[in-house]
């Protein structure tokens, strides 16, 4: 598995495919939900329209049995009264759920009660007597009729009040605000979902419920449905298309990502192949191809070539260093060996001072090479405090065999660094000045802001402008100083500049005001360095 995803192309293709897959799944779910909601809203609108058409017929006074209901399974209709009794339904409706009333056969219309005839009153003795009396009988009959009329009016008022109380209780105790006027159709409708069996075929429907107040049957509720087959078919078709199209689209995206990444990484393969050839051939003069673009790979190629150039320069410098060191060591060693061989054969001819001078020169050269090796290895100078004035006085006091007298003008100023390395810098500068001075060498030191300055000046011929950087290279000597006795090995100034750089300072050469050359060493003062 690791080897399968070890390629950048494979990881990029898999990553891009996963991201696109997540995006497609989210987008597909959103589309399906939106499509389903839109189709359900459309079915609700159709069901509501069908219900209102039936309610409009009822509001005009058409009896439930005479309604013109929709035929077929497009819009099954159910009409119920306030007691949830079915009063009308579509012809082929066999079964229904989701409306609250599962009946499909309308109940018969309620019959009006037939009034019973009033009983005939029996004659009494009082009546006979009243009949015999004449006028008294007529007055009594009138009084009885008035009392009976009052009793009937009271009974009718009580019955009306009881009916009003029953209707109010049936409405939930409301004040009658939800009651519809005669012929009024409710503005809002309620939707539900269920199923219906029409002419032997069952389907899922969205039902709309609309209320209407009729004159003959009171308040009726119309349930009309709209099929969800179109919604199910559309959602199923869209889902099938997504299930088929999404894998194909992901395969195309994975392939395109693989090809594009492969093309983009082709320069990287060329760089890797060229680096492998350079490593195998050890030819640091070769360079990797740089693509003609301005992207990260082009910058990588340029940086690689810069690294190869710096490595080539370092290797060539190391090779020159080894060759120059071997050449410089060969001369004193060969001279010393010759003198010792002559002395062994002819003791009276042994040049002891010359042998000692060659040995000293060999020792100094070995010490210089060792110091350069430590500097190249990154040796840190340390953080000790060194007084340049005290260091210069100590170093000059030990130089008793100098050809030219050294004068000094020293101001006390402290720097942070290695006392031994800074003493080597001062000694190399004074030795170089002694080699080229005619009659005077001057050493001065002072503080210049955050810098500590040490100058070594001579009154010689000076250094040509074109050679002022070259003299700080290793094993470089000017033409008039190439003799073994006068020119040295050409490492003193190189060591001095490397030490100055390690201490955070600089070493430069300029013309001396009195003629000759002046070497200026600038180091951070101890207060600034801290």
C-alpha positions as CSV (number, residue, x, y, z in Angstrom):
1,X,0.0,0.0,0.0
2,X,2.8,2.4,0.8
3,X,4.5,1.7,-2.5
4,X,1.2,2.3,-4.3
5,X,0.9,5.8,-2.8
6,X,4.6,6.6,-2.8
7,X,4.3,8.6,-6.0
8,X,3.2,12.2,-5.8
9,X,1.1,11.7,-8.9
10,X,-0.9,8.9,-7.1
11,X,-1.4,10.9,-4.0
12,X,-2.5,14.0,-6.0
13,X,-4.9,11.9,-8.1
14,X,-6.4,10.3,-5.0
15,X,-6.6,13.5,-3.1
16,X,-8.3,15.4,-6.0
17,X,-10.7,12.5,-6.5
18,X,-11.7,12.4,-2.8
19,X,-12.3,16.1,-2.7
20,X,-14.4,16.1,-5.9
21,X,-16.3,13.0,-4.6
22,X,-17.2,14.8,-1.4
23,X,-18.3,17.9,-3.3
24,X,-20.4,15.8,-5.7
25,X,-22.1,13.9,-2.9
26,X,-23.0,17.1,-1.1
27,X,-24.2,18.8,-4.3
28,X,-26.1,15.7,-5.4
29,X,-27.9,15.5,-2.0
30,X,-28.8,19.1,-2.2
31,X,-30.2,18.7,-5.8
32,X,-32.2,15.7,-4.8
33,X,-33.7,17.3,-1.7
34,X,-34.5,20.5,-3.7
35,X,-36.1,18.5,-6.5
36,X,-38.2,16.4,-4.1
37,X,-39.3,19.5,-2.2
38,X,-40.2,21.3,-5.5
39,X,-42.2,18.3,-6.8
40,X,-44.0,17.9,-3.4
41,X,-45.0,21.5,-3.5
42,X,-46.3,21.1,-7.0
43,X,-48.4,18.0,-5.9
44,X,-49.7,20.1,-2.9
45,X,-50.8,22.8,-5.3
46,X,-52.6,20.3,-7.6
47,X,-54.3,18.6,-4.6
48,X,-55.3,22.0,-3.2
49,X,-56.7,23.1,-6.6
50,X,-58.8,19.9,-6.9
51,X,-60.1,20.3,-3.3
52,X,-61.1,23.9,-3.9
53,X,-63.0,23.0,-7.1
54,X,-65.1,20.5,-5.2
55,X,-65.6,22.9,-2.3
56,X,-66.7,25.6,-4.8
57,X,-69.5,23.2,-6.1
58,X,-70.6,22.6,-2.5
59,X,-70.6,26.3,-1.7
60,X,-73.1,26.9,-4.6
61,X,-75.6,24.5,-3.0
62,X,-75.0,21.4,-5.0
63,X,-75.7,18.3,-3.0
64,X,-72.9,15.9,-2.1
65,X,-74.5,13.2,-4.1
66,X,-74.7,15.4,-7.2
67,X,-71.0,16.5,-7.2
68,X,-68.9,16.4,-10.3
69,X,-65.8,14.6,-8.9
70,X,-62.6,14.0,-10.8
71,X,-62.5,10.6,-12.5
72,X,-59.6,8.2,-12.5
73,X,-56.6,8.0,-10.1
74,X,-55.3,11.6,-10.7
75,X,-57.2,13.2,-7.9
76,X,-59.1,10.9,-5.5
77,X,-61.7,13.0,-3.5
78,X,-63.3,12.4,-0.1
79,X,-65.9,14.6,1.5
80,X,-66.8,14.2,5.2
81,X,-69.0,16.1,7.6
82,X,-68.3,17.6,11.0
83,X,-68.7,14.1,12.6
84,X,-66.1,12.6,10.2
85,X,-68.8,10.7,8.4
86,X,-68.2,10.2,4.7
87,X,-70.8,12.0,2.5
88,X,-69.2,11.7,-0.9
89,X,-66.2,10.0,-2.6
90,X,-64.7,9.3,-6.0
91,X,-66.4,6.5,-7.9
92,X,-63.5,4.0,-8.1
93,X,-62.0,4.8,-4.7
94,X,-61.5,1.5,-2.9
95,X,-59.1,2.3,0.0
96,X,-57.6,5.4,1.4
97,X,-55.2,6.3,4.2
98,X,-53.7,9.6,5.4
99,X,-56.9,11.7,5.5
100,X,-58.2,10.5,8.9
101,X,-61.3,8.8,7.4
102,X,-60.8,5.4,5.9
103,X,-64.4,4.9,4.7
104,X,-65.0,4.9,0.9
105,X,-68.8,4.4,0.8
106,X,-70.8,7.5,1.6
107,X,-73.3,7.3,4.4
108,X,-77.0,8.0,3.6
109,X,-78.3,11.5,4.1
110,X,-80.1,12.0,7.4
111,X,-83.9,12.1,7.2
112,X,-85.9,15.0,8.7
113,X,-88.1,13.8,11.6
114,X,-91.9,13.7,10.8
115,X,-93.9,15.8,13.4
116,X,-96.5,13.8,15.4
117,X,-100.2,15.0,15.4
118,X,-101.4,16.7,18.6
119,X,-103.8,14.5,20.8
120,X,-107.5,15.5,20.9
121,X,-108.5,16.6,24.4
122,X,-111.4,14.6,26.0
123,X,-114.5,16.5,27.1
124,X,-114.9,17.0,30.9
125,X,-117.8,17.8,33.2
126,X,-116.4,21.2,33.6
127,X,-116.6,21.7,29.8
128,X,-120.2,20.6,29.8
129,X,-121.0,22.9,32.5
130,X,-119.2,25.7,30.8
131,X,-121.0,24.9,27.6
132,X,-124.2,25.3,29.5
133,X,-123.2,28.5,31.0
134,X,-122.5,30.3,27.7
135,X,-120.3,33.4,28.1
136,X,-118.2,32.0,30.9
137,X,-117.1,29.1,28.7
138,X,-115.8,31.4,25.9
139,X,-113.7,33.4,28.3
140,X,-112.1,30.3,29.8
141,X,-111.1,29.0,26.3
142,X,-109.4,32.3,25.4
143,X,-107.3,32.2,28.6
144,X,-106.2,28.6,28.0
145,X,-105.1,29.4,24.4
146,X,-102.9,32.3,25.6
147,X,-101.2,30.2,28.2
148,X,-100.5,27.4,25.7
149,X,-98.8,29.9,23.2
150,X,-96.5,31.2,25.9
151,X,-95.5,27.7,26.9
152,X,-94.7,26.7,23.3
153,X,-92.5,29.9,22.8
154,X,-90.6,29.2,25.9
155,X,-90.0,25.6,24.9
156,X,-88.7,26.7,21.4
157,X,-86.3,29.3,23.0
158,X,-85.0,26.6,25.3
159,X,-84.4,24.2,22.4
160,X,-82.6,26.9,20.4
161,X,-80.4,27.8,23.3
162,X,-79.5,24.1,23.8
163,X,-78.7,23.7,20.1
164,X,-76.4,26.8,20.2
165,X,-74.7,25.5,23.3
166,X,-74.2,22.1,21.7
167,X,-72.7,23.6,18.6
168,X,-70.4,25.9,20.6
169,X,-69.2,22.8,22.7
170,X,-68.6,20.9,19.5
171,X,-66.5,23.8,18.2
172,X,-64.2,23.6,21.3
173,X,-65.7,26.4,23.2
174,X,-64.6,29.1,20.7
175,X,-66.4,32.3,20.3
176,X,-67.2,31.3,16.7
177,X,-64.3,33.0,14.9
178,X,-63.3,29.8,13.2
179,X,-66.8,29.1,12.0
180,X,-67.4,29.7,8.3
181,X,-70.2,31.6,6.9
182,X,-72.8,30.0,4.7
183,X,-71.1,29.2,1.3
184,X,-67.6,30.3,2.6
185,X,-64.5,28.3,1.7
186,X,-61.5,28.2,4.1
187,X,-58.6,30.2,2.8
188,X,-55.9,27.9,4.2
189,X,-55.5,24.2,3.6
190,X,-53.7,21.4,5.4
191,X,-51.5,18.9,3.6
192,X,-50.8,15.3,4.5
193,X,-49.3,12.2,2.8
194,X,-51.0,8.8,2.4
195,X,-52.0,6.3,-0.1
196,X,-55.2,5.4,-2.0
197,X,-56.4,2.4,-4.1
198,X,-58.3,3.4,-7.1
199,X,-59.7,0.8,-9.5
200,X,-57.3,-1.8,-8.0
201,X,-54.1,0.2,-8.3
202,X,-52.5,1.6,-5.1
203,X,-50.3,4.7,-5.2
204,X,-48.9,7.3,-2.8
205,X,-50.6,10.7,-2.7
206,X,-50.3,14.2,-1.2
207,X,-53.8,15.2,0.2
208,X,-55.1,18.7,0.7
209,X,-57.8,19.4,3.2
210,X,-60.3,22.3,2.5
211,X,-63.3,23.2,4.6
212,X,-66.6,24.6,3.2
213,X,-69.9,25.6,4.9
214,X,-73.0,24.4,3.0
215,X,-76.6,25.2,3.6
216,X,-77.9,21.7,3.6
217,X,-75.2,19.7,5.4
218,X,-73.4,22.4,7.5
219,X,-69.6,22.4,7.5
220,X,-68.0,19.8,5.2
221,X,-64.3,18.9,4.7
222,X,-63.0,18.1,1.3
223,X,-59.9,15.8,0.9
224,X,-58.4,15.8,-2.5
225,X,-55.2,14.0,-3.5
226,X,-52.4,14.4,-6.1
227,X,-50.2,11.4,-7.0
228,X,-46.5,11.3,-6.0
229,X,-45.6,9.0,-8.9
230,X,-44.0,11.9,-10.9
231,X,-42.0,13.0,-7.8
232,X,-40.8,9.4,-7.2
233,X,-40.0,8.9,-10.8
234,X,-38.1,12.2,-11.2
235,X,-36.1,11.6,-8.0
236,X,-35.3,8.0,-8.9
237,X,-34.2,9.1,-12.4
238,X,-31.9,11.8,-11.0
239,X,-30.5,9.4,-8.4
240,X,-29.8,6.8,-11.1
241,X,-28.1,9.3,-13.3
242,X,-26.0,10.5,-10.4
243,X,-25.0,6.9,-9.5
244,X,-23.9,6.3,-13.0
245,X,-22.4,9.7,-13.8
246,X,-20.5,10.3,-10.6
247,X,-18.2,7.3,-10.9
248,X,-17.5,8.1,-14.5
249,X,-16.8,11.8,-13.6
250,X,-14.5,10.8,-10.8
251,X,-12.6,8.4,-13.1
252,X,-12.1,11.3,-15.6
253,X,-11.0,13.6,-12.8
254,X,-8.5,11.0,-11.5
255,X,-7.1,10.4,-15.0
256,X,-6.8,14.1,-15.8
257,X,-5.1,14.8,-12.4
258,X,-2.7,11.9,-13.0
259,X,-1.8,13.2,-16.5
260,X,-1.5,16.9,-15.5
261,X,0.6,16.0,-12.4
262,X,2.8,13.8,-14.5
263,X,3.4,16.6,-17.0
264,X,4.0,19.1,-14.2
265,X,6.5,16.8,-12.5
266,X,8.4,15.9,-15.7
267,X,11.0,18.6,-15.1
268,X,11.5,17.2,-11.6
269,X,12.3,13.8,-13.1
270,X,14.8,15.5,-15.5
271,X,16.4,17.2,-12.5
272,X,16.6,14.0,-10.6
273,X,18.1,12.1,-13.5
274,X,20.7,14.8,-14.1
275,X,21.6,14.9,-10.4
276,X,22.0,11.1,-10.5
277,X,24.5,11.5,-13.5
278,X,26.4,14.2,-11.6
279,X,26.7,12.1,-8.5
280,X,27.8,9.1,-10.5
281,X,30.4,11.0,-12.7
282,X,31.5,13.4,-9.9
283,X,31.5,16.2,-12.6
284,X,30.4,19.3,-10.7
285,X,30.6,21.3,-13.9
286,X,27.3,19.8,-15.1
287,X,24.0,21.6,-14.5
288,X,20.4,20.5,-14.2
289,X,18.0,21.7,-16.9
290,X,15.9,24.7,-16.0
291,X,12.4,24.8,-17.4
292,X,11.3,27.9,-19.2
293,X,8.6,28.7,-16.6
294,X,8.3,30.9,-13.6
295,X,6.9,28.3,-11.2
296,X,8.3,26.5,-8.1
297,X,10.0,23.8,-10.2
298,X,11.9,26.4,-12.2
299,X,13.0,28.1,-9.0
300,X,14.0,24.7,-7.7
301,X,16.2,24.1,-10.7
302,X,17.8,27.5,-10.4
303,X,18.5,26.9,-6.7
304,X,20.0,23.5,-7.5
305,X,22.3,25.0,-10.1
306,X,23.4,27.7,-7.7
307,X,24.1,25.0,-5.1
308,X,26.1,23.0,-7.6
309,X,28.0,26.1,-8.5
310,X,28.8,26.8,-4.9
311,X,29.8,23.2,-4.3
312,X,32.0,23.3,-7.4
313,X,33.7,26.5,-6.2
314,X,34.2,24.9,-2.7
315,X,35.6,21.7,-4.1
316,X,37.9,23.6,-6.5
317,X,39.0,25.8,-3.6
318,X,39.7,22.8,-1.5
319,X,41.7,21.2,-4.3
320,X,43.7,24.3,-4.8
321,X,44.2,24.6,-1.1
322,X,45.5,21.0,-0.9
323,X,47.7,21.5,-3.9
324,X,49.1,24.8,-2.6
325,X,49.6,23.4,0.8
326,X,51.5,20.4,-0.6
327,X,53.6,22.7,-2.7
328,X,54.4,25.0,0.2
329,X,55.2,22.1,2.5
330,X,57.3,20.4,-0.1
331,X,59.9,23.2,-0.4
332,X,60.9,23.6,3.3
333,X,60.7,19.8,3.8
334,X,63.0,19.2,0.8
335,X,65.4,21.9,1.9
336,X,65.5,20.6,5.5
337,X,66.1,17.0,4.2
338,X,68.9,18.2,1.9
339,X,70.6,20.1,4.7
340,X,70.3,17.1,7.1
341,X,71.6,14.7,4.4
342,X,74.6,17.0,3.7
343,X,75.2,17.4,7.4
344,X,75.1,13.6,7.9
345,X,77.7,13.1,5.2
346,X,79.7,16.3,5.9
347,X,79.1,17.6,9.3
348,X,81.3,20.7,8.7
349,X,78.9,21.8,5.9
350,X,75.7,21.6,8.0
351,X,73.8,25.0,7.8
352,X,72.2,25.0,11.2
353,X,70.7,28.5,11.0
354,X,69.1,27.6,7.6
355,X,67.7,24.3,9.0
356,X,66.3,26.2,11.9
357,X,64.7,28.8,9.6
358,X,63.2,26.1,7.5
359,X,61.8,24.3,10.5
360,X,60.3,27.5,11.9
361,X,58.7,28.2,8.5
362,X,57.4,24.7,8.4
363,X,56.0,25.0,11.9
364,X,54.3,28.3,11.1
365,X,52.8,26.9,7.9
366,X,51.4,23.9,9.7
367,X,49.9,26.1,12.4
368,X,48.3,28.3,9.7
369,X,46.9,25.3,7.9
370,X,45.5,23.9,11.2
371,X,43.8,27.2,12.0
372,X,42.3,27.4,8.5
373,X,40.9,23.9,8.9
374,X,39.3,24.8,12.3
375,X,37.8,28.0,10.8
376,X,36.4,26.0,7.8
377,X,34.9,23.5,10.3
378,X,32.9,26.4,11.9
379,X,34.9,26.9,15.1
380,X,33.2,29.7,17.2
381,X,35.4,32.5,18.4
382,X,34.1,32.5,22.0
383,X,32.6,35.4,24.0
384,X,35.6,36.5,26.1
385,X,36.3,40.3,26.4
386,X,39.6,41.4,24.8
387,X,41.1,44.9,25.1
388,X,42.6,45.7,21.7
389,X,45.1,48.2,23.2
390,X,46.4,45.7,25.8
391,X,46.5,43.0,23.2
392,X,48.5,45.1,20.7
393,X,51.0,46.2,23.4
394,X,51.6,42.6,24.4
395,X,52.0,41.4,20.8
396,X,54.4,44.2,19.9
397,X,56.5,43.7,23.0
398,X,57.3,40.2,21.8
399,X,58.5,41.2,18.4
400,X,62.2,41.9,19.1
401,X,63.7,41.0,15.7
402,X,61.6,43.2,13.5
403,X,63.3,44.9,10.6
404,X,61.4,48.2,11.1
405,X,60.5,49.7,14.4
406,X,56.8,49.7,15.1
407,X,55.2,52.8,16.7
408,X,51.8,52.7,18.3
409,X,48.9,55.0,19.3
410,X,46.5,52.9,21.2
411,X,43.2,53.8,22.9
412,X,41.6,51.2,25.1
413,X,38.5,49.6,23.5
414,X,37.1,46.1,24.3
415,X,35.7,43.5,21.9
416,X,34.2,40.1,22.4
417,X,36.0,37.1,20.9
418,X,39.0,34.8,21.0
419,X,42.2,36.4,22.3
420,X,44.4,33.8,20.5
421,X,42.7,34.4,17.1
422,X,42.8,38.1,17.5
423,X,46.5,38.0,18.4
424,X,47.1,35.9,15.3
425,X,45.3,38.6,13.2
426,X,47.4,41.4,14.7
427,X,50.6,39.4,14.2
428,X,49.8,38.6,10.6
429,X,49.1,42.3,9.8
430,X,52.3,43.5,11.5
431,X,54.4,40.8,9.7
432,X,52.9,41.8,6.4
433,X,53.6,45.5,7.1
434,X,57.2,44.6,8.1
435,X,57.7,42.8,4.8
436,X,56.7,45.8,2.7
437,X,57.5,48.9,4.8
438,X,60.5,51.1,4.1
439,X,61.1,52.7,7.5
440,X,57.9,52.9,9.5
441,X,55.0,50.7,10.7
442,X,52.2,52.2,12.8
443,X,49.6,50.5,14.9
444,X,46.6,52.5,16.2
445,X,43.3,51.7,17.8
446,X,40.2,53.7,18.8
447,X,36.4,53.5,19.3
448,X,34.2,54.5,16.4
449,X,30.6,54.4,17.7
450,X,29.6,50.7,18.0
451,X,32.8,49.7,16.3
452,X,36.3,49.0,17.6
453,X,38.9,49.9,15.0
454,X,42.5,48.7,14.7
455,X,44.8,50.0,11.9
456,X,48.2,48.7,10.8
457,X,49.9,51.1,8.3
458,X,53.3,51.1,6.5
459,X,55.2,53.4,4.2
460,X,55.8,50.9,1.5
461,X,54.5,50.8,-2.1
462,X,50.9,50.1,-1.2
463,X,48.5,47.6,-2.8
464,X,47.1,48.2,-6.3
465,X,43.4,48.7,-6.4
466,X,42.8,45.7,-8.6
467,X,44.7,43.5,-6.1
468,X,43.0,44.7,-2.9
469,X,40.6,41.8,-2.8
470,X,42.8,39.1,-4.4
471,X,45.5,39.5,-1.7
472,X,43.0,38.0,0.9
473,X,42.7,34.8,-1.0
474,X,44.6,31.8,0.2
475,X,48.1,31.1,-1.1
476,X,48.0,34.4,-3.1
477,X,51.2,36.5,-3.2
478,X,52.0,39.5,-5.4
479,X,54.8,39.2,-8.0
480,X,57.3,41.2,-5.9
481,X,56.8,38.9,-2.9
482,X,57.1,35.4,-4.3
483,X,60.5,34.5,-2.8
484,X,60.5,31.9,-0.1
485,X,62.3,34.2,2.3
486,X,60.2,37.4,1.8
487,X,56.9,36.3,0.4
488,X,55.7,33.8,3.0
489,X,53.0,31.2,2.1
490,X,50.3,33.6,1.3
491,X,48.0,32.6,4.2
492,X,48.5,35.4,6.7
493,X,46.0,37.9,5.2
494,X,43.5,35.1,4.3
495,X,43.5,33.9,7.9
496,X,43.2,37.5,9.2
497,X,40.0,38.1,7.1
498,X,38.5,34.8,8.0
499,X,39.0,35.5,11.7
500,X,37.5,39.0,11.3
501,X,34.5,37.6,9.6
502,X,34.0,35.0,12.4
503,X,34.0,37.8,14.9
504,X,31.3,39.7,13.0
505,X,33.8,42.3,11.7
506,X,35.6,43.2,8.5
507,X,39.2,43.6,7.2
508,X,40.0,45.9,4.3
509,X,43.0,47.6,2.8
510,X,43.4,51.2,1.7
511,X,46.0,53.8,1.0
512,X,47.8,55.2,4.0
513,X,47.8,59.0,4.4
514,X,51.6,58.9,4.6
515,X,52.0,56.6,1.6
516,X,51.9,52.8,1.5
517,X,49.0,50.6,2.6
518,X,46.9,50.7,5.7
519,X,44.9,47.6,6.9
520,X,41.7,48.5,8.8
521,X,40.2,45.9,11.1
522,X,36.7,46.7,12.4
523,X,35.1,44.6,15.1
524,X,31.8,45.2,17.1
525,X,32.6,46.8,20.4
526,X,31.9,44.7,23.5
527,X,28.9,46.8,24.6
528,X,27.4,46.5,21.1
529,X,28.2,42.8,20.8
530,X,26.6,42.1,24.2
